[in-house]
Amino acid sequence: MVRFRLTQKAAAPAIGDRCVRHALRFARCQACVSACPVEALSVVNGKVTLAEDRCLSCGDCLFVCPAEAISGITPPLRHYRGDALVVPLSFRAASTEELLIWHRLYHLRAVACNIDAQPGWALAVARLNLTLRRYQEPEWRIIPPADAGIDSSRRSLLRAQVIETRSARVPAGRRVLRQLYPQVSGWLPDIDRQRCQLCGACWRICPEQALRAEGGRFIIESARCTGCGNCQAVCHHQAVILNAGPREDPVRQLPLASARCASCQQPFLTWQQGSTHCPTCQRHQHGMRALCC
């Protein structure tokens, strides 16, 4: 007799094709590798690999991945009452990125825990508060756990209001943080105009359109950037600079000029008015790209 399973086996943790390192040969992103507490993630031959036997499924990697490329892991289920996370808390404290999402989506401002028994959560709140100060957001606090028992005989006298404990998971990823905190730039892309040839590779590869050319301007919108590093990976001239925030960074618009190359007759963009030859023809001193050829 064949028995049918009513439940399906959970998918194993894996790194998908959306991973920046899987898509681009010269990508340097290793956010998940740095976030993993047990070194289950590593870079092998330029690609991120995941050791399933070592993975704790803690979810730290999910909250730092710029491409949402990790599958088989779900954000941890947490419990909250009022404006505080409450027991049962995970043995490993939540990351700063995860707590920032709880802060904005559920308006939490505290963790109810015993500092002596769970020092990791006290450190997590301290790290979170350092970031919240930069964001100019209200800080969190540690509060003692509420008593489990309730004296029902005195409830009618005290008219105590019982606050229901709820459970939830928050969405993960740098895109979520970018949407929740649009006033702060977590990553600060910039262009070295001495090196940049305006080939267009960086703004064509950017999935967030943090770099783009439109209306005769090169636009840098740091608030859109997730720090994936695609722009750096495709820039052959090493003209893209990517610094870590957080910082308030207004949209920058750098003026561009349009011209037509006197050698190959092709239109091109340039940083300076009056340019007569495109960057490619400037490298060919003997007219190799002239129309006659």
C-alpha positions as CSV (number, residue, x, y, z in Angstrom):
1,M,0.0,0.0,0.0
2,V,1.4,3.4,-1.0
3,R,1.2,6.1,1.5
4,F,1.1,9.7,0.5
5,R,3.0,12.3,2.4
6,L,0.9,15.2,3.6
7,T,3.9,17.4,4.0
8,Q,6.7,18.2,1.6
9,K,10.3,18.3,2.6
10,A,11.7,21.8,3.0
11,A,14.0,23.0,0.2
12,A,17.6,22.9,1.1
13,P,19.4,26.3,1.5
14,A,21.0,27.3,-1.8
15,I,22.5,30.3,-3.7
16,G,20.5,31.0,-6.8
17,D,21.4,32.4,-10.2
18,R,20.5,35.9,-9.1
19,C,23.7,36.0,-7.0
20,V,25.9,38.8,-8.2
21,R,29.0,36.5,-8.3
22,H,27.1,34.0,-10.4
23,A,26.0,36.6,-12.9
24,L,29.2,38.6,-13.3
25,R,32.7,37.3,-13.6
26,F,34.5,40.2,-11.8
27,A,31.9,40.7,-9.0
28,R,33.3,41.2,-5.6
29,C,30.2,41.1,-3.4
30,Q,30.6,38.9,-0.3
31,A,28.0,40.4,2.0
32,C,26.5,37.0,2.9
33,V,29.9,35.4,3.5
34,S,30.8,38.2,6.0
35,A,27.4,37.9,7.7
36,C,27.4,34.1,8.3
37,P,28.3,33.3,11.9
38,V,29.5,29.7,11.2
39,E,31.2,30.2,7.9
40,A,28.7,28.1,6.0
41,L,29.1,30.5,3.1
42,S,32.4,30.9,1.3
43,V,33.7,32.0,-2.1
44,V,35.1,29.2,-4.2
45,N,36.5,29.9,-7.7
46,G,34.8,33.3,-7.7
47,K,31.3,32.0,-6.7
48,V,29.5,31.8,-3.4
49,T,28.9,28.3,-2.2
50,L,26.8,27.2,0.8
51,A,27.7,24.2,3.0
52,E,24.3,22.8,4.0
53,D,25.6,20.7,6.8
54,R,27.0,23.8,8.6
55,C,24.1,26.2,7.9
56,L,22.1,27.2,11.0
57,S,19.3,28.8,8.9
58,C,19.6,31.9,11.1
59,G,18.7,34.1,8.3
60,D,21.5,36.7,8.8
61,C,22.5,36.3,5.1
62,L,19.0,37.1,3.9
63,F,19.1,40.6,5.4
64,V,22.4,41.6,3.7
65,C,21.9,40.1,0.2
66,P,21.5,42.8,-2.4
67,A,20.1,40.5,-5.0
68,E,17.7,38.3,-3.0
69,A,19.6,35.3,-4.3
70,I,19.4,32.9,-1.3
71,S,16.6,30.3,-1.2
72,G,15.6,27.6,1.3
73,I,15.9,29.9,4.3
74,T,13.2,32.0,5.8
75,P,13.5,34.9,8.2
76,P,13.1,33.8,11.8
77,L,9.7,33.9,13.5
78,R,9.7,36.3,16.4
79,H,7.3,37.3,19.1
80,Y,6.3,40.7,20.2
81,R,4.0,42.4,22.6
82,G,3.2,46.0,22.4
83,D,6.4,47.7,21.2
84,A,8.9,45.0,22.4
85,L,10.2,41.7,21.2
86,V,9.5,39.1,23.9
87,V,10.4,35.6,24.8
88,P,11.0,33.1,23.4
89,L,14.0,34.8,21.9
90,S,16.4,33.0,19.6
91,F,19.7,32.0,21.1
92,R,21.5,34.0,18.5
93,A,20.4,37.6,18.6
94,A,19.0,39.3,15.5
95,S,21.2,41.3,13.2
96,T,21.1,45.1,13.0
97,E,19.6,44.9,9.5
98,E,16.7,42.7,10.8
99,L,16.1,44.9,13.8
100,L,16.0,48.0,11.5
101,I,13.1,46.4,9.6
102,W,11.3,45.6,12.9
103,H,11.8,49.2,14.0
104,R,10.1,50.7,10.9
105,L,7.4,48.0,10.0
106,Y,6.2,47.2,13.5
107,H,7.4,50.3,15.4
108,L,9.2,48.2,18.0
109,R,11.4,50.0,20.5
110,A,12.6,47.4,23.0
111,V,13.6,43.9,23.7
112,A,12.3,42.1,26.8
113,C,15.1,39.8,28.0
114,N,17.4,39.0,30.9
115,I,20.8,40.6,30.1
116,D,22.7,38.1,32.2
117,A,21.1,35.1,30.5
118,Q,21.1,36.6,27.0
119,P,24.0,39.0,26.7
120,G,24.0,38.7,22.9
121,W,20.7,40.6,22.7
122,A,22.1,43.4,24.8
123,L,24.9,43.8,22.3
124,A,22.5,43.6,19.4
125,V,20.5,46.5,20.8
126,A,23.7,48.5,21.4
127,R,24.8,48.0,17.8
128,L,21.3,48.9,16.6
129,N,21.3,52.1,18.6
130,L,24.5,53.2,17.0
131,T,22.9,52.9,13.6
132,L,19.6,54.5,14.7
133,R,21.6,57.6,15.9
134,R,22.9,58.0,12.4
135,Y,19.4,57.6,11.0
136,Q,18.1,60.1,13.6
137,E,15.6,57.6,14.8
138,P,14.4,56.8,18.4
139,E,16.6,54.3,20.1
140,W,15.7,50.9,21.6
141,R,16.0,49.8,25.2
142,I,16.3,46.6,27.2
143,I,13.4,45.9,29.5
144,P,12.9,43.0,32.0
145,P,10.7,40.1,30.9
146,A,7.1,40.3,32.0
147,D,6.0,37.9,34.7
148,A,4.4,34.8,33.2
149,G,1.8,34.4,36.0
150,I,-1.2,36.7,36.4
151,D,-3.1,37.0,39.7
152,S,-6.6,36.5,38.4
153,S,-8.2,37.3,41.8
154,R,-6.9,40.8,41.6
155,R,-7.4,41.5,37.9
156,S,-10.9,42.9,38.4
157,L,-9.5,45.3,41.1
158,L,-6.6,46.5,39.1
159,R,-8.4,46.4,35.8
160,A,-5.2,45.2,34.2
161,Q,-5.2,45.2,30.4
162,V,-3.7,42.1,29.0
163,I,-1.7,42.8,25.8
164,E,-1.8,40.0,23.3
165,T,1.5,38.4,22.2
166,R,1.8,38.2,18.4
167,S,4.2,36.5,16.1
168,A,5.5,37.6,12.7
169,R,8.4,37.4,10.2
170,V,9.8,40.5,8.5
171,P,10.8,40.6,4.9
172,A,14.5,40.5,4.3
173,G,17.0,42.1,1.9
174,R,18.7,45.4,1.3
175,R,15.9,46.4,-1.1
176,V,13.6,46.4,1.9
177,L,15.9,48.6,3.9
178,R,16.2,51.0,1.0
179,Q,12.4,51.3,0.8
180,L,11.9,51.7,4.5
181,Y,14.7,54.3,4.9
182,P,14.7,56.3,1.7
183,Q,16.2,59.4,3.4
184,V,19.4,57.5,4.2
185,S,21.9,56.0,1.7
186,G,23.4,52.8,2.8
187,W,25.8,52.8,-0.1
188,L,27.4,55.8,-1.8
189,P,28.4,55.2,-5.5
190,D,30.5,57.8,-7.2
191,I,32.3,58.3,-10.5
192,D,35.9,59.2,-11.1
193,R,35.5,61.5,-14.2
194,Q,39.2,61.3,-15.0
195,R,38.9,57.6,-15.6
196,C,35.2,57.3,-16.8
197,Q,34.8,56.9,-20.6
198,L,31.0,57.1,-20.4
199,C,30.6,53.8,-22.1
200,G,27.3,53.2,-20.3
201,A,28.1,49.8,-18.9
202,C,27.5,50.9,-15.3
203,W,24.1,52.4,-15.7
204,R,22.9,49.6,-18.0
205,I,23.8,46.9,-15.4
206,C,22.4,48.7,-12.4
207,P,19.2,46.9,-11.3
208,E,18.1,49.8,-9.1
209,Q,18.9,52.6,-11.6
210,A,21.0,54.3,-8.9
211,L,23.3,55.3,-11.8
212,R,21.7,56.6,-15.0
213,A,22.1,59.0,-17.8
214,E,19.1,61.0,-18.9
215,G,18.3,64.5,-20.0
216,G,22.0,65.4,-20.6
217,R,22.9,64.5,-17.0
218,F,24.7,61.7,-15.3
219,I,22.5,61.0,-12.3
220,I,23.8,59.4,-9.1
221,E,21.0,58.6,-6.7
222,S,22.6,56.9,-3.7
223,A,19.3,56.2,-1.9
224,R,18.5,53.6,-4.6
225,C,21.8,51.8,-4.3
226,T,21.9,48.4,-2.5
227,G,25.7,47.9,-2.8
228,C,25.6,44.9,-5.1
229,G,28.7,46.1,-6.9
230,N,27.5,45.3,-10.4
231,C,28.7,48.7,-11.6
232,Q,32.2,48.1,-10.4
233,A,32.2,44.6,-11.8
234,V,31.6,45.8,-15.4
235,C,33.7,48.9,-15.4
236,H,36.9,48.2,-17.3
237,H,38.3,51.6,-16.4
238,Q,37.9,51.2,-12.6
239,A,36.0,54.5,-12.6
240,V,33.2,53.5,-10.2
241,I,33.7,54.1,-6.5
242,L,31.4,52.5,-3.9
243,N,31.6,53.6,-0.3
244,A,29.6,52.3,2.6
245,G,27.1,54.6,4.5
246,P,24.8,55.2,6.1
247,R,24.6,58.9,5.2
248,E,22.2,61.4,3.8
249,D,23.3,61.9,0.2
250,P,21.2,64.1,-2.1
251,V,20.7,63.2,-5.7
252,R,23.7,64.4,-7.8
253,Q,23.4,65.5,-11.4
254,L,26.6,65.8,-13.4
255,P,26.4,67.6,-16.7
256,L,27.1,65.7,-19.9
257,A,27.8,66.9,-23.4
258,S,26.8,65.2,-26.7
259,A,29.2,65.2,-29.6
260,R,30.0,63.4,-32.9
261,C,33.3,61.8,-33.4
262,A,35.3,63.5,-36.3
263,S,37.0,60.1,-37.0
264,C,34.2,57.4,-36.9
265,Q,31.3,59.8,-37.2
266,Q,29.5,58.1,-34.3
267,P,27.7,60.1,-31.6
268,F,29.1,59.9,-28.0
269,L,28.8,61.4,-24.6
270,T,31.6,63.4,-23.0
271,W,32.3,65.2,-19.8
272,Q,33.7,68.3,-21.6
273,Q,32.3,70.5,-24.2
274,G,34.2,70.7,-27.5
275,S,35.4,67.1,-27.6
276,T,36.1,66.1,-31.2
277,H,37.0,62.4,-30.9
278,C,35.3,59.6,-28.9
279,P,37.4,57.7,-26.3
280,T,37.8,54.7,-28.6
281,C,39.2,56.8,-31.5
282,Q,41.4,58.7,-29.1
283,R,43.3,55.4,-28.4
284,H,43.9,54.8,-32.1
285,Q,46.5,57.2,-33.3
286,H,46.6,56.0,-36.9
287,G,42.9,56.4,-37.8
288,M,42.1,52.7,-37.5
289,R,38.5,53.5,-37.0
290,A,38.1,56.0,-39.8
291,L,35.2,55.5,-42.2
292,C,37.6,54.4,-45.0
293,C,38.4,51.3,-42.9
